[in-house]
Amino acid sequence: MEAAEALAELKDLSTQIEVVALANRSGDLVASTMEGQAAVKLARLAADIVSQADQVRGDLGREPLAQLQAATPDGCLFVVLDGDRLAVATTGPDPTVGLIFYDLKTLLRQLAREDSEAAVSAEVAPVTADDEAAENA
Amino acid sequence: MRKRRLLATVVLGGGSFLGTMVYRRRTERRRTRVDLYFEDGSMVSLEAGRPDADRMLPLAGEALAAAGRA
């Protein structure tokens, strides 16, 4: 399943998530349920917030950041981190926080598992007829 | 007598309006925050008004606006 497909599926399943996007820590957008420059901006801003949060973490001498929620009267922004990947979601005010984090973590786990499966299958790719012919020549 | 009653009504009405405004403001302020969760399972809540939170909240507001909120 591709990232965009996984995001669309998550948005369909969740009644609270309005927009969900996938980005990397540098703020580059990977996929989003929203189109256009707004999605690019959302990814960049999410990465900026993570960078600020990481500074706070450093100042407090805490373990690495796992996830964050920014709550405002207009709505909430959620970010979950997995290595270089960020899953970002927006909701209305007062969402079920645990559920949103769970959904985003599941999404990232699913994508990571598919990445590792793809890497393994690339390593053990079957020998094609062309490869055999080249070996026999 | 009537004047005193009117004054009492105005004072009571004004007081409850002011109280409601203060309560709403405080609730809203408490609702505006950034919660950071770390890999060891610990969490820090940064309420609006703290310099750390005030650096992140405008970015979050911009992000929400980009996503069609606000």
N, CA and C atoms of all chains as a GROMACS GRO file, in nm:
protein
  621
    1MET      N    1   0.083  -0.119   0.000
    1MET     CA    2   0.000   0.000   0.000
    1MET      C    3   0.088   0.126   0.000
    2GLU      N    4   0.058   0.218  -0.090
    2GLU     CA    5   0.138   0.340  -0.095
    2GLU      C    6   0.098   0.436   0.017
    3ALA      N    7   0.188   0.532   0.044
    3ALA     CA    8   0.163   0.626   0.153
    3ALA      C    9   0.031   0.702   0.135
    4ALA      N   10   0.007   0.750   0.014
    4ALA     CA   11  -0.115   0.828  -0.011
    4ALA      C   12  -0.240   0.743   0.014
    5GLU      N   13  -0.230   0.616  -0.024
    5GLU     CA   14  -0.343   0.524  -0.004
    5GLU      C   15  -0.368   0.502   0.145
    6ALA      N   16  -0.258   0.484   0.220
    6ALA     CA   17  -0.268   0.461   0.365
    6ALA      C   18  -0.327   0.583   0.435
    7LEU      N   19  -0.289   0.702   0.390
    7LEU     CA   20  -0.342   0.826   0.450
    7LEU      C   21  -0.492   0.840   0.422
    8ALA      N   22  -0.531   0.809   0.298
    8ALA     CA   23  -0.672   0.820   0.260
    8ALA      C   24  -0.755   0.721   0.342
    9GLU      N   25  -0.700   0.602   0.362
    9GLU     CA   26  -0.770   0.500   0.441
    9GLU      C   27  -0.788   0.546   0.586
   10LEU      N   28  -0.681   0.604   0.641
   10LEU     CA   29  -0.688   0.653   0.780
   10LEU      C   30  -0.793   0.764   0.794
   11LYS      N   31  -0.793   0.854   0.697
   11LYS     CA   32  -0.889   0.965   0.703
   11LYS      C   33  -1.033   0.914   0.694
   12ASP      N   34  -1.053   0.811   0.613
   12ASP     CA   35  -1.187   0.751   0.601
   12ASP      C   36  -1.230   0.686   0.732
   13LEU      N   37  -1.134   0.622   0.800
   13LEU     CA   38  -1.166   0.550   0.923
   13LEU      C   39  -1.190   0.643   1.041
   14SER      N   40  -1.113   0.753   1.046
   14SER     CA   41  -1.123   0.843   1.162
   14SER      C   42  -1.231   0.948   1.140
   15THR      N   43  -1.314   0.964   1.241
   15THR     CA   44  -1.418   1.067   1.231
   15THR      C   45  -1.366   1.202   1.277
   16GLN      N   46  -1.247   1.201   1.341
   16GLN     CA   47  -1.196   1.326   1.400
   16GLN      C   48  -1.084   1.390   1.320
   17ILE      N   49  -1.007   1.307   1.248
   17ILE     CA   50  -0.896   1.362   1.170
   17ILE      C   51  -0.951   1.432   1.045
   18GLU      N   52  -0.911   1.557   1.028
   18GLU     CA   53  -0.959   1.634   0.913
   18GLU      C   54  -0.859   1.630   0.798
   19VAL      N   55  -0.731   1.651   0.832
   19VAL     CA   56  -0.624   1.644   0.732
   19VAL      C   57  -0.513   1.560   0.792
   20VAL      N   58  -0.454   1.473   0.711
   20VAL     CA   59  -0.339   1.396   0.759
   20VAL      C   60  -0.233   1.398   0.649
   21ALA      N   61  -0.109   1.414   0.693
   21ALA     CA   62   0.002   1.425   0.597
   21ALA      C   63   0.123   1.349   0.649
   22LEU      N   64   0.208   1.316   0.554
   22LEU     CA   65   0.332   1.247   0.587
   22LEU      C   66   0.446   1.334   0.535
   23ALA      N   67   0.547   1.354   0.618
   23ALA     CA   68   0.659   1.439   0.576
   23ALA      C   69   0.787   1.383   0.635
   24ASN      N   70   0.899   1.444   0.601
   24ASN     CA   71   1.022   1.407   0.670
   24ASN      C   72   1.063   1.522   0.762
   25ARG      N   73   1.166   1.497   0.840
   25ARG     CA   74   1.205   1.596   0.942
   25ARG      C   75   1.250   1.728   0.884
   26SER      N   76   1.292   1.726   0.756
   26SER     CA   77   1.333   1.853   0.693
   26SER      C   78   1.213   1.932   0.647
   27GLY      N   79   1.093   1.872   0.656
   27GLY     CA   80   0.973   1.945   0.618
   27GLY      C   81   0.927   1.919   0.476
   28ASP      N   82   0.992   1.819   0.410
   28ASP     CA   83   0.948   1.786   0.274
   28ASP      C   84   0.825   1.698   0.280
   29LEU      N   85   0.724   1.735   0.204
   29LEU     CA   86   0.598   1.660   0.202
   29LEU      C   87   0.616   1.529   0.125
   30VAL      N   88   0.567   1.420   0.183
   30VAL     CA   89   0.572   1.289   0.116
   30VAL      C   90   0.435   1.258   0.056
   31ALA      N   91   0.330   1.275   0.137
   31ALA     CA   92   0.194   1.250   0.090
   31ALA      C   93   0.099   1.324   0.183
   32SER      N   94  -0.021   1.351   0.132
   32SER     CA   95  -0.121   1.422   0.214
   32SER      C   96  -0.261   1.396   0.160
   33THR      N   97  -0.359   1.410   0.247
   33THR     CA   98  -0.498   1.398   0.203
   33THR      C   99  -0.547   1.532   0.147
   34MET      N  100  -0.462   1.634   0.163
   34MET     CA  101  -0.495   1.768   0.114
   34MET      C  102  -0.402   1.797  -0.004
   35GLU      N  103  -0.452   1.868  -0.103
   35GLU     CA  104  -0.369   1.894  -0.221
   35GLU      C  105  -0.313   2.036  -0.221
   36GLY      N  106  -0.214   2.056  -0.304
   36GLY     CA  107  -0.163   2.191  -0.330
   36GLY      C  108  -0.061   2.241  -0.229
   37GLN      N  109  -0.038   2.371  -0.237
   37GLN     CA  110   0.065   2.437  -0.156
   37GLN      C  111   0.033   2.433  -0.006
   38ALA      N  112  -0.096   2.423   0.026
   38ALA     CA  113  -0.134   2.419   0.167
   38ALA      C  114  -0.074   2.295   0.235
   39ALA      N  115  -0.071   2.184   0.162
   39ALA     CA  116  -0.014   2.061   0.217
   39ALA      C  117   0.136   2.076   0.237
   40VAL      N  118   0.200   2.142   0.141
   40VAL     CA  119   0.345   2.167   0.150
   40VAL      C  120   0.375   2.254   0.272
   41LYS      N  121   0.290   2.355   0.292
   41LYS     CA  122   0.306   2.447   0.404
   41LYS      C  123   0.284   2.374   0.537
   42LEU      N  124   0.182   2.289   0.542
   42LEU     CA  125   0.153   2.211   0.663
   42LEU      C  126   0.273   2.125   0.702
   43ALA      N  127   0.333   2.060   0.603
   43ALA     CA  128   0.449   1.972   0.628
   43ALA      C  129   0.566   2.054   0.683
   44ARG      N  130   0.589   2.169   0.621
   44ARG     CA  131   0.702   2.254   0.662
   44ARG      C  132   0.682   2.306   0.804
   45LEU      N  133   0.560   2.349   0.832
   45LEU     CA  134   0.530   2.403   0.966
   45LEU      C  135   0.539   2.294   1.073
   46ALA      N  136   0.494   2.174   1.038
   46ALA     CA  137   0.502   2.062   1.133
   46ALA      C  138   0.649   2.033   1.166
   47ALA      N  139   0.734   2.036   1.064
   47ALA     CA  140   0.877   2.012   1.086
   47ALA      C  141   0.938   2.124   1.170
   48ASP      N  142   0.893   2.248   1.150
   48ASP     CA  143   0.941   2.362   1.228
   48ASP      C  144   0.903   2.345   1.376
   49ILE      N  145   0.779   2.302   1.400
   49ILE     CA  146   0.733   2.282   1.538
   49ILE      C  147   0.815   2.171   1.605
   50VAL      N  148   0.841   2.065   1.529
   50VAL     CA  149   0.920   1.954   1.584
   50VAL      C  150   1.061   2.003   1.618
   51SER      N  151   1.115   2.087   1.531
   51SER     CA  152   1.249   2.141   1.556
   51SER      C  153   1.250   2.227   1.684
   52GLN      N  154   1.147   2.309   1.701
   52GLN     CA  155   1.135   2.391   1.824
   52GLN      C  156   1.118   2.302   1.948
   53ALA      N  157   1.034   2.199   1.932
   53ALA     CA  158   1.007   2.107   2.043
   53ALA      C  159   1.135   2.032   2.081
   54ASP      N  160   1.216   2.004   1.981
   54ASP     CA  161   1.341   1.933   2.006
   54ASP      C  162   1.438   2.020   2.086
   55GLN      N  163   1.431   2.151   2.062
   55GLN     CA  164   1.514   2.244   2.140
   55GLN      C  165   1.470   2.243   2.287
   56VAL      N  166   1.339   2.244   2.307
   56VAL     CA  167   1.284   2.240   2.444
   56VAL      C  168   1.329   2.110   2.511
   57ARG      N  169   1.319   2.000   2.436
   57ARG     CA  170   1.361   1.870   2.489
   57ARG      C  171   1.507   1.874   2.533
   58GLY      N  172   1.591   1.935   2.448
   58GLY     CA  173   1.733   1.949   2.481
   58GLY      C  174   1.754   2.029   2.608
   59ASP      N  175   1.679   2.141   2.618
   59ASP     CA  176   1.691   2.228   2.737
   59ASP      C  177   1.649   2.154   2.864
   60LEU      N  178   1.548   2.068   2.849
   60LEU     CA  179   1.498   1.995   2.966
   60LEU      C  180   1.578   1.869   2.996
   61GLY      N  181   1.665   1.832   2.901
   61GLY     CA  182   1.747   1.712   2.918
   61GLY      C  183   1.665   1.584   2.916
   62ARG      N  184   1.563   1.583   2.830
   62ARG     CA  185   1.474   1.467   2.821
   62ARG      C  186   1.518   1.370   2.712
   63GLU      N  187   1.450   1.256   2.711
   63GLU     CA  188   1.468   1.154   2.607
   63GLU      C  189   1.422   1.214   2.472
   64PRO      N  190   1.453   1.146   2.360
   64PRO     CA  191   1.406   1.199   2.231
   64PRO      C  192   1.253   1.215   2.226
   65LEU      N  193   1.213   1.310   2.144
   65LEU     CA  194   1.070   1.340   2.129
   65LEU      C  195   1.000   1.227   2.052
   66ALA      N  196   0.883   1.186   2.100
   66ALA     CA  197   0.809   1.079   2.033
   66ALA      C  198   0.687   1.135   1.959
   67GLN      N  199   0.620   1.230   2.020
   67GLN     CA  200   0.500   1.287   1.961
   67GLN      C  201   0.464   1.418   2.030
   68LEU      N  202   0.380   1.497   1.966
   68LEU     CA  203   0.335   1.622   2.029
   68LEU      C  204   0.194   1.656   1.985
   69GLN      N  205   0.131   1.736   2.068
   69GLN     CA  206  -0.002   1.790   2.036
   69GLN      C  207  -0.001   1.939   2.066
   70ALA      N  208  -0.039   2.019   1.968
   70ALA     CA  209  -0.058   2.163   1.992
   70ALA      C  210  -0.208   2.188   1.992
   71ALA      N  211  -0.260   2.233   2.105
   71ALA     CA  212  -0.405   2.256   2.117
   71ALA      C  213  -0.434   2.404   2.118
   72THR      N  214  -0.526   2.447   2.033
   72THR     CA  215  -0.569   2.587   2.029
   72THR      C  216  -0.722   2.587   2.028
   73PRO      N  217  -0.785   2.701   2.054
   73PRO     CA  218  -0.932   2.705   2.049
   73PRO      C  219  -0.987   2.672   1.910
   74ASP      N  220  -0.903   2.692   1.804
   74ASP     CA  221  -0.950   2.664   1.668
   74ASP      C  222  -0.940   2.517   1.628
   75GLY      N  223  -0.852   2.444   1.696
   75GLY     CA  224  -0.831   2.304   1.661
   75GLY      C  225  -0.701   2.253   1.717
   76CYS      N  226  -0.668   2.128   1.683
   76CYS     CA  227  -0.544   2.067   1.735
   76CYS      C  228  -0.458   2.017   1.621
   77LEU      N  229  -0.328   2.024   1.645
   77LEU     CA  230  -0.230   1.971   1.551
   77LEU      C  231  -0.156   1.858   1.622
   78PHE      N  232  -0.148   1.743   1.557
   78PHE     CA  233  -0.078   1.628   1.614
   78PHE      C  234   0.040   1.592   1.524
   79VAL      N  235   0.152   1.559   1.587
   79VAL     CA  236   0.268   1.511   1.511
   79VAL      C  237   0.324   1.389   1.584
   80VAL      N  238   0.344   1.281   1.509
   80VAL     CA  239   0.408   1.161   1.564
   80VAL      C  240   0.534   1.135   1.482
   81LEU      N  241   0.645   1.105   1.551
   81LEU     CA  242   0.772   1.087   1.484
   81LEU      C  243   0.812   0.939   1.479
   82ASP      N  244   0.875   0.903   1.367
   82ASP     CA  245   0.932   0.769   1.354
   82ASP      C  246   1.058   0.782   1.270
   83GLY      N  247   1.172   0.791   1.335
   83GLY     CA  248   1.297   0.814   1.263
   83GLY      C  249   1.291   0.949   1.193
   84ASP      N  250   1.309   0.944   1.060
   84ASP     CA  251   1.308   1.068   0.983
   84ASP      C  252   1.166   1.106   0.940
   85ARG      N  253   1.072   1.019   0.967
   85ARG     CA  254   0.934   1.041   0.921
   85ARG      C  255   0.848   1.113   1.024
   86LEU      N  256   0.756   1.196   0.976
   86LEU     CA  257   0.657   1.262   1.062
   86LEU      C  258   0.518   1.234   1.008
   87ALA      N  259   0.427   1.197   1.095
   87ALA     CA  260   0.286   1.189   1.056
   87ALA      C  261   0.217   1.306   1.124
   88VAL      N  262   0.148   1.387   1.045
   88VAL     CA  263   0.084   1.509   1.095
   88VAL      C  264  -0.066   1.498   1.074
   89ALA      N  265  -0.143   1.540   1.174
   89ALA     CA  266  -0.289   1.540   1.158
   89ALA      C  267  -0.348   1.663   1.222
   90THR      N  268  -0.457   1.711   1.165
   90THR     CA  269  -0.531   1.823   1.227
   90THR      C  270  -0.671   1.774   1.262
   91THR      N  271  -0.722   1.828   1.371
   91THR     CA  272  -0.858   1.793   1.417
   91THR      C  273  -0.926   1.921   1.465
   92GLY      N  274  -1.049   1.909   1.503
   92GLY     CA  275  -1.119   2.019   1.568
   92GLY      C  276  -1.075   2.029   1.712
   93PRO      N  277  -1.132   2.123   1.789
   93PRO     CA  278  -1.094   2.133   1.932
   93PRO      C  279  -1.147   2.013   2.010
   94ASP      N  280  -1.076   1.978   2.116
   94ASP     CA  281  -1.114   1.869   2.207
   94ASP      C  282  -1.134   1.733   2.141
   95PRO      N  283  -1.035   1.685   2.066
   95PRO     CA  284  -1.048   1.550   2.009
   95PRO      C  285  -1.013   1.443   2.113
   96THR      N  286  -1.031   1.316   2.076
   96THR     CA  287  -0.988   1.206   2.164
   96THR      C  288  -0.839   1.185   2.138
   97VAL      N  289  -0.758   1.248   2.223
   97VAL     CA  290  -0.614   1.257   2.200
   97VAL      C  291  -0.549   1.119   2.181
   98GLY      N  292  -0.579   1.026   2.271
   98GLY     CA  293  -0.517   0.894   2.265
   98GLY      C  294  -0.546   0.822   2.135
   99LEU      N  295  -0.666   0.840   2.086
   99LEU     CA  296  -0.707   0.774   1.963
   99LEU      C  297  -0.632   0.830   1.842
  100ILE      N  298  -0.614   0.960   1.840
  100ILE     CA  299  -0.544   1.023   1.726
  100ILE      C  300  -0.398   0.976   1.725
  101PHE      N  301  -0.334   0.977   1.842
  101PHE     CA  302  -0.195   0.932   1.849
  101PHE      C  303  -0.184   0.785   1.807
  102TYR      N  304  -0.279   0.704   1.853
  102TYR     CA  305  -0.279   0.561   1.819
  102TYR      C  306  -0.289   0.543   1.667
  103ASP      N  307  -0.380   0.617   1.605
  103ASP     CA  308  -0.399   0.606   1.460
  103ASP      C  309  -0.272   0.646   1.384
  104LEU      N  310  -0.209   0.754   1.428
  104LEU     CA  311  -0.089   0.802   1.358
  104LEU      C  312   0.028   0.705   1.377
  105LYS      N  313   0.038   0.649   1.499
  105LYS     CA  314   0.146   0.552   1.525
  105LYS      C  315   0.125   0.427   1.441
  106THR      N  316   0.000   0.383   1.432
  106THR     CA  317  -0.031   0.264   1.352
  106THR      C  318   0.005   0.289   1.206
  107LEU      N  319  -0.026   0.408   1.158
  107LEU     CA  320   0.007   0.445   1.019
  107LEU      C  321   0.157   0.436   0.994
  108LEU      N  322   0.236   0.495   1.085
  108LEU     CA  323   0.381   0.496   1.068
  108LEU      C  324   0.439   0.355   1.077
  109ARG      N  325   0.384   0.274   1.169
  109ARG     CA  326   0.430   0.134   1.182
  109ARG      C  327   0.402   0.056   1.054
  110GLN      N  328   0.283   0.077   1.001
  110GLN     CA  329   0.242   0.008   0.879
  110GLN      C  330   0.336   0.044   0.762
  111LEU      N  331   0.368   0.172   0.750
  111LEU     CA  332   0.455   0.217   0.641
  111LEU      C  333   0.597   0.164   0.660
  112ALA      N  334   0.642   0.161   0.787
  112ALA     CA  335   0.778   0.111   0.815
  112ALA      C  336   0.786  -0.038   0.783
  113ARG      N  337   0.680  -0.112   0.820
  113ARG     CA  338   0.678  -0.257   0.793
  113ARG      C  339   0.680  -0.282   0.642
  114GLU      N  340   0.604  -0.204   0.567
  114GLU     CA  341   0.602  -0.222   0.422
  114GLU      C  342   0.736  -0.187   0.359
  115ASP      N  343   0.804  -0.087   0.415
  115ASP     CA  344   0.937  -0.051   0.367
  115ASP      C  345   1.034  -0.166   0.387
  116SER      N  346   1.029  -0.227   0.509
  116SER     CA  347   1.124  -0.335   0.537
  116SER      C  348   1.091  -0.459   0.455
  117GLU      N  349   0.963  -0.485   0.431
  117GLU     CA  350   0.924  -0.599   0.347
  117GLU      C  351   0.972  -0.577   0.203
  118ALA      N  352   0.960  -0.454   0.156
  118ALA     CA  353   1.004  -0.422   0.020
  118ALA      C  354   1.154  -0.438   0.008
  119ALA      N  355   1.226  -0.400   0.115
  119ALA     CA  356   1.372  -0.412   0.114
  119ALA      C  357   1.413  -0.558   0.111
  120VAL      N  358   1.343  -0.642   0.189
  120VAL     CA  359   1.375  -0.785   0.194
  120VAL      C  360   1.345  -0.848   0.059
  121SER      N  361   1.229  -0.817   0.000
  121SER     CA  362   1.195  -0.880  -0.127
  121SER      C  363   1.288  -0.834  -0.239
  122ALA      N  364   1.342  -0.713  -0.227
  122ALA     CA  365   1.439  -0.666  -0.328
  122ALA      C  366   1.569  -0.743  -0.316
  123GLU      N  367   1.603  -0.781  -0.189
  123GLU     CA  368   1.727  -0.857  -0.166
  123GLU      C  369   1.717  -0.998  -0.220
  124VAL      N  370   1.600  -1.061  -0.206
  124VAL     CA  371   1.583  -1.200  -0.249
  124VAL      C  372   1.502  -1.208  -0.378
  125ALA      N  373   1.523  -1.113  -0.467
  125ALA     CA  374   1.450  -1.110  -0.592
  125ALA      C  375   1.484  -1.235  -0.673
  126PRO      N  376   1.384  -1.301  -0.733
  126PRO     CA  377   1.411  -1.425  -0.808
  126PRO      C  378   1.498  -1.398  -0.931
  127VAL      N  379   1.574  -1.502  -0.968
  127VAL     CA  380   1.662  -1.491  -1.084
  127VAL      C  381   1.575  -1.498  -1.210
  128THR      N  382   1.588  -1.402  -1.297
  128THR     CA  383   1.506  -1.399  -1.418
  128THR      C  384   1.571  -1.482  -1.528
  129ALA      N  385   1.497  -1.509  -1.634
  129ALA     CA  386   1.549  -1.586  -1.747
  129ALA      C  387   1.668  -1.514  -1.808
  130ASP      N  388   1.663  -1.382  -1.812
  130ASP     CA  389   1.773  -1.303  -1.869
  130ASP      C  390   1.900  -1.322  -1.789
  131ASP      N  391   1.882  -1.325  -1.652
  131ASP     CA  392   1.999  -1.343  -1.564
  131ASP      C  393   2.061  -1.480  -1.588
  132GLU      N  394   1.974  -1.584  -1.602
  132GLU     CA  395   2.024  -1.721  -1.624
  132GLU      C  396   2.099  -1.730  -1.755
  133ALA      N  397   2.042  -1.667  -1.858
  133ALA     CA  398   2.106  -1.670  -1.992
  133ALA      C  399   2.241  -1.602  -1.984
  134ALA      N  400   2.248  -1.493  -1.910
  134ALA     CA  401   2.375  -1.422  -1.897
  134ALA      C  402   2.478  -1.508  -1.825
  135GLU      N  403   2.430  -1.584  -1.722
  135GLU     CA  404   2.522  -1.672  -1.648
  135GLU      C  405   2.573  -1.785  -1.734
  136ASN      N  406   2.485  -1.842  -1.819
  136ASN     CA  407   2.522  -1.955  -1.903
  136ASN      C  408   2.614  -1.916  -2.018
  137ALA      N  409   2.606  -1.788  -2.058
  137ALA     CA  410   2.686  -1.745  -2.173
  137ALA      C  411   2.835  -1.745  -2.141
  138MET      N  412  -3.626   5.356   4.599
  138MET     CA  413  -3.638   5.210   4.607
  138MET      C  414  -3.617   5.147   4.469
  139ARG      N  415  -3.687   5.203   4.370
  139ARG     CA  416  -3.677   5.151   4.234
  139ARG      C  417  -3.535   5.169   4.179
  140LYS      N  418  -3.476   5.285   4.215
  140LYS     CA  419  -3.341   5.316   4.170
  140LYS      C  420  -3.241   5.215   4.225
  141ARG      N  421  -3.261   5.180   4.356
  141ARG     CA  422  -3.170   5.086   4.422
  141ARG      C  423  -3.182   4.948   4.358
  142ARG      N  424  -3.307   4.912   4.324
  142ARG     CA  425  -3.329   4.780   4.264
  142ARG      C  426  -3.262   4.774   4.125
  143LEU      N  427  -3.275   4.884   4.052
  143LEU     CA  428  -3.214   4.892   3.919
  143LEU      C  429  -3.062   4.883   3.930
  144LEU      N  430  -3.009   4.955   4.027
  144LEU     CA  431  -2.864   4.954   4.048
  144LEU      C  432  -2.817   4.813   4.084
  145ALA      N  433  -2.893   4.748   4.172
  145ALA     CA  434  -2.856   4.612   4.213
  145ALA      C  435  -2.859   4.517   4.094
  146THR      N  436  -2.957   4.532   4.006
  146THR     CA  437  -2.968   4.447   3.887
  146THR      C  438  -2.849   4.470   3.794
  147VAL      N  439  -2.816   4.597   3.775
  147VAL     CA  440  -2.704   4.631   3.687
  147VAL      C  441  -2.573   4.576   3.744
  148VAL      N  442  -2.553   4.594   3.874
  148VAL     CA  443  -2.430   4.545   3.938
  148VAL      C  444  -2.422   4.392   3.928
  149LEU      N  445  -2.534   4.326   3.956
  149LEU     CA  446  -2.538   4.180   3.951
  149LEU      C  447  -2.513   4.128   3.809
  150GLY      N  448  -2.581   4.192   3.714
  150GLY     CA  449  -2.565   4.153   3.574
  150GLY      C  450  -2.423   4.175   3.526
  151GLY      N  451  -2.371   4.293   3.558
  151GLY     CA  452  -2.234   4.326   3.518
  151GLY      C  453  -2.134   4.232   3.581
  152GLY      N  454  -2.156   4.201   3.707
  152GLY     CA  455  -2.064   4.112   3.779
  152GLY      C  456  -2.062   3.973   3.720
  153SER      N  457  -2.181   3.922   3.689
  153SER     CA  458  -2.185   3.786   3.634
  153SER      C  459  -2.127   3.783   3.492
  154PHE      N  460  -2.148   3.891   3.416
  154PHE     CA  461  -2.089   3.899   3.282
  154PHE      C  462  -1.937   3.900   3.291
  155LEU      N  463  -1.885   3.981   3.382
  155LEU     CA  464  -1.741   3.991   3.401
  155LEU      C  465  -1.682   3.856   3.445
  156GLY      N  466  -1.755   3.790   3.539
  156GLY     CA  467  -1.711   3.660   3.588
  156GLY      C  468  -1.706   3.558   3.476
  157THR      N  469  -1.808   3.560   3.391
  157THR     CA  470  -1.812   3.466   3.278
  157THR      C  471  -1.695   3.491   3.183
  158MET      N  472  -1.667   3.618   3.156
  158MET     CA  473  -1.557   3.653   3.066
  158MET      C  474  -1.423   3.605   3.122
  159VAL      N  475  -1.403   3.630   3.252
  159VAL     CA  476  -1.277   3.588   3.316
  159VAL      C  477  -1.265   3.436   3.311
  160TYR      N  478  -1.375   3.364   3.339
  160TYR     CA  479  -1.374   3.218   3.338
  160TYR      C  480  -1.343   3.165   3.198
  161ARG      N  481  -1.409   3.225   3.098
  161ARG     CA  482  -1.387   3.180   2.960
  161ARG      C  483  -1.243   3.204   2.916
  162ARG      N  484  -1.190   3.317   2.956
  162ARG     CA  485  -1.053   3.351   2.921
  162ARG      C  486  -0.954   3.252   2.981
  163ARG      N  487  -0.978   3.221   3.109
  163ARG     CA  488  -0.890   3.127   3.180
  163ARG      C  489  -0.898   2.987   3.120
  164THR      N  490  -1.022   2.945   3.087
  164THR     CA  491  -1.041   2.813   3.027
  164THR      C  492  -0.972   2.805   2.892
  165GLU      N  493  -0.990   2.910   2.813
  165GLU     CA  494  -0.929   2.914   2.680
  165GLU      C  495  -0.777   2.909   2.689
  166ARG      N  496  -0.724   2.980   2.787
  166ARG     CA  497  -0.580   2.985   2.805
  166ARG      C  498  -0.527   2.846   2.842
  167ARG      N  499  -0.604   2.777   2.927
  167ARG     CA  500  -0.563   2.643   2.969
  167ARG      C  501  -0.571   2.547   2.851
  168ARG      N  502  -0.667   2.572   2.761
  168ARG     CA  503  -0.685   2.485   2.646
  168ARG      C  504  -0.576   2.507   2.542
  169THR      N  505  -0.516   2.626   2.540
  169THR     CA  506  -0.413   2.658   2.442
  169THR      C  507  -0.278   2.618   2.499
  170ARG      N  508  -0.224   2.510   2.445
  170ARG     CA  509  -0.100   2.457   2.501
  170ARG      C  510  -0.033   2.364   2.401
  171VAL      N  511   0.092   2.330   2.432
  171VAL     CA  512   0.163   2.228   2.353
  171VAL      C  513   0.205   2.118   2.449
  172ASP      N  514   0.165   1.996   2.420
  172ASP     CA  515   0.204   1.880   2.500
  172ASP      C  516   0.312   1.803   2.427
  173LEU      N  517   0.426   1.786   2.493
  173LEU     CA  518   0.536   1.711   2.432
  173LEU      C  519   0.547   1.576   2.501
  174TYR      N  520   0.554   1.470   2.423
  174TYR     CA  521   0.566   1.334   2.476
  174TYR      C  522   0.702   1.278   2.435
  175PHE      N  523   0.773   1.221   2.530
  175PHE     CA  524   0.907   1.172   2.502
  175PHE      C  525   0.909   1.020   2.495
  176GLU      N  526   1.022   0.968   2.444
  176GLU     CA  527   1.029   0.823   2.420
  176GLU      C  528   1.024   0.740   2.547
  177ASP      N  529   1.058   0.800   2.661
  177ASP     CA  530   1.052   0.724   2.787
  177ASP      C  531   0.910   0.724   2.846
  178GLY      N  532   0.817   0.784   2.774
  178GLY     CA  533   0.677   0.785   2.818
  178GLY      C  534   0.640   0.908   2.899
  179SER      N  535   0.737   0.995   2.928
  179SER     CA  536   0.707   1.115   3.006
  179SER      C  537   0.647   1.223   2.915
  180MET      N  538   0.587   1.322   2.977
  180MET     CA  539   0.518   1.427   2.901
  180MET      C  540   0.536   1.562   2.969
  181VAL      N  541   0.548   1.667   2.890
  181VAL     CA  542   0.555   1.803   2.944
  181VAL      C  543   0.447   1.885   2.875
  182SER      N  544   0.369   1.956   2.952
  182SER     CA  545   0.264   2.040   2.897
  182SER      C  546   0.307   2.186   2.908
  183LEU      N  547   0.315   2.254   2.795
  183LEU     CA  548   0.359   2.395   2.793
  183LEU      C  549   0.237   2.481   2.762
  184GLU      N  550   0.190   2.552   2.862
  184GLU     CA  551   0.070   2.636   2.843
  184GLU      C  552   0.104   2.767   2.775
  185ALA      N  553   0.006   2.824   2.707
  185ALA     CA  554   0.022   2.954   2.642
  185ALA      C  555   0.068   3.055   2.745
  186GLY      N  556   0.162   3.138   2.706
  186GLY     CA  557   0.215   3.237   2.800
  186GLY      C  558   0.359   3.203   2.837
  187ARG      N  559   0.395   3.075   2.820
  187ARG     CA  560   0.535   3.035   2.844
  187ARG      C  561   0.611   3.061   2.715
  188PRO      N  562   0.735   3.112   2.724
  188PRO     CA  563   0.809   3.145   2.601
  188PRO      C  564   0.821   3.027   2.505
  189ASP      N  565   0.844   2.905   2.559
  189ASP     CA  566   0.858   2.787   2.472
  189ASP      C  567   0.730   2.764   2.392
  190ALA      N  568   0.618   2.771   2.463
  190ALA     CA  569   0.488   2.747   2.399
  190ALA      C  570   0.457   2.859   2.301
  191ASP      N  571   0.491   2.980   2.337
  191ASP     CA  572   0.458   3.095   2.252
  191ASP      C  573   0.540   3.098   2.123
  192ARG      N  574   0.648   3.017   2.119
  192ARG     CA  575   0.723   3.005   1.993
  192ARG      C  576   0.653   2.903   1.902
  193MET      N  577   0.594   2.799   1.964
  193MET     CA  578   0.535   2.691   1.885
  193MET      C  579   0.389   2.717   1.846
  194LEU      N  580   0.315   2.783   1.934
  194LEU     CA  581   0.170   2.799   1.909
  194LEU      C  582   0.138   2.878   1.782
  195PRO      N  583   0.213   2.987   1.751
  195PRO     CA  584   0.183   3.056   1.625
  195PRO      C  585   0.206   2.966   1.503
  196LEU      N  586   0.309   2.880   1.511
  196LEU     CA  587   0.335   2.787   1.400
  196LEU      C  588   0.219   2.689   1.387
  197ALA      N  589   0.170   2.642   1.502
  197ALA     CA  590   0.056   2.549   1.502
  197ALA      C  591  -0.068   2.618   1.445
  198GLY      N  592  -0.087   2.744   1.482
  198GLY     CA  593  -0.200   2.822   1.430
  198GLY      C  594  -0.193   2.836   1.279
  199GLU      N  595  -0.070   2.861   1.230
  199GLU     CA  596  -0.050   2.873   1.084
  199GLU      C  597  -0.078   2.741   1.015
  200ALA      N  598  -0.032   2.632   1.080
  200ALA     CA  599  -0.053   2.498   1.022
  200ALA      C  600  -0.201   2.466   1.017
  201LEU      N  601  -0.272   2.499   1.123
  201LEU     CA  602  -0.417   2.474   1.127
  201LEU      C  603  -0.489   2.558   1.022
  202ALA      N  604  -0.443   2.681   1.004
  202ALA     CA  605  -0.503   2.768   0.903
  202ALA      C  606  -0.478   2.710   0.763
  203ALA      N  607  -0.356   2.659   0.742
  203ALA     CA  608  -0.324   2.598   0.611
  203ALA      C  609  -0.413   2.478   0.585
  204ALA      N  610  -0.450   2.409   0.694
  204ALA     CA  611  -0.534   2.289   0.681
  204ALA      C  612  -0.683   2.324   0.679
  205GLY      N  613  -0.713   2.453   0.676
  205GLY     CA  614  -0.853   2.495   0.666
  205GLY      C  615  -0.921   2.520   0.798
  206ARG      N  616  -0.844   2.515   0.906
  206ARG     CA  617  -0.900   2.548   1.040
  206ARG      C  618  -0.871   2.694   1.068
  207ALA      N  619  -0.945   2.755   1.149
  207ALA     CA  620  -0.926   2.895   1.190
  207ALA      C  621  -0.970   2.994   1.083
   0.00000   0.00000   0.00000
